[in-house]
Amino acid sequence: MSGADPEMRFATGEPLRAVLFDLDGTLLDTVADIRLALNRALAEQQSAPLALEYVRNLIGRGAPVLVQRVVARLDPRPWPVDPVLLLQRFYFHYDLLHELQEHEARVYPGVVEGFAQLHAQGLRLGVVTNKPRHTATALLVQLNLSHWVDVVVGGDSAGQRKPHPQPLLHACEALQVSPEETLMVGDSAIDVAAARAAGMRVVCVPYGYNEGADPRTLACDAFIDTLADLPTLLLSTAAPRDGGVPGARAHGGQ
């Protein structure tokens, strides 16, 4: 490369070396599987099934919080639902869906193209999710995304879950990059809060779950319609290697 070739940056003085992604609602649409596993667990306690959009609005912060939210909204009559058992059985049914490959999880449009381009540009890629690590890893393998991913951090990988910054910092340590060299991409206030606390810039997608709130209201640094748009965003904000002024920053929150 010549001295004027662009180096990947995003609104920061440090060259960009890694990109971290949320899983549910950012890379994958998994709400159908979450609903099915949850309803099977509820049926075992003689509780009525929940609608898809109802479950979608409760997703965020991991399965334990999802179950807490469900139980809090259920009518305790004619009998209360046991939340501990419900969580255990949810995990059982969700894992079984993937073991039998009966899941309906799908990759969002643009993810494959975005991953391929980012990988070709030499960036290291990681996934940081509140899902258990083994479940997230299995999904990435089954949906043919794992060969681009250098590290997977699950809700059980560190002492804390998002929105705590620890999972993001754990991923940085595994990738041997600093937070200043890392970008977070997500779909929720949880992802934004975790990135801010970790000292990272954050880009959001306008689809996803965001606990029922509109993701387009998130206070992130930029929005992209799909992950296929991320390489273009990064190149548009790249700084020349000779120290020139970076390109105009993409429109976004903050």
C-alpha positions, 0 to 999 in steps of 0.5 A: 500500500502507498502512504496515502492508502486509507486505514480503517478508523471510525471517529477515533484516532486509533486504527480499527482492528476489530469489530464485535457484534451482538447476536440476537437481533443483530446477526440472527433473527431468533425470536421464533425459536425463543418463543417455541422453547418458551411456550413448550416450557410454559405448557409443561406448567399448564400455562397458555402460549405467548404470541410472537410479538409479545415475546419479541418485546420481552427479549433482552438481557438474556434468558433469566431476565426474559423468564422473569419478565414473562412470569411477572406478566402471567396471571398467577391463577389458577396456579403460579408458574415456577420461574426456576423450573421455567428457566431450566426447561426453557434452556432444555427445549431451546438446546434441543431445537438446535441439537435436532436442527429444528430451529428456525433462526435465520441470518439477517440480510447483509450479514454474510456480505458484511462479514466477508468484506470486513474479514477481507479488510483484515479486521478481527470479528467477535460475537458478544451475546448474553446467550450461553456461549455453547448455544451461540457457537452452535448457531454460528456453526449451523448457519455457516458464520463461524469461519469468520468469527475469531471469538465468541463471548457468551453470557456465561463467559465472564462474571457479568453480562451486557450491559456491563462492559466486562464481556466486551473487554473480555472479547478485546483481551481474547483478540489482543486489541484495545477498546479504542481499536474496537467497534461494537455493532448492536440493536439495543440500548444494552449494546450501546450502554456496554460499548460506552462503558467499555470505551468503544464506538458503537454502530446500530442496526434499525431492526432487531429487538431492543426490548420492544423500543424502536432501535432507531432511537438509540444514541449510537454513533451511526446507523446502518440499514444492514451489515453489508453497509458497514464496510462502506461506513468504515471506509467513508470515515477512514483516515489516510495513513499520512495523517490527513483528516478523516472523512466525514462522520456518518449521521447517527445519534450521540 
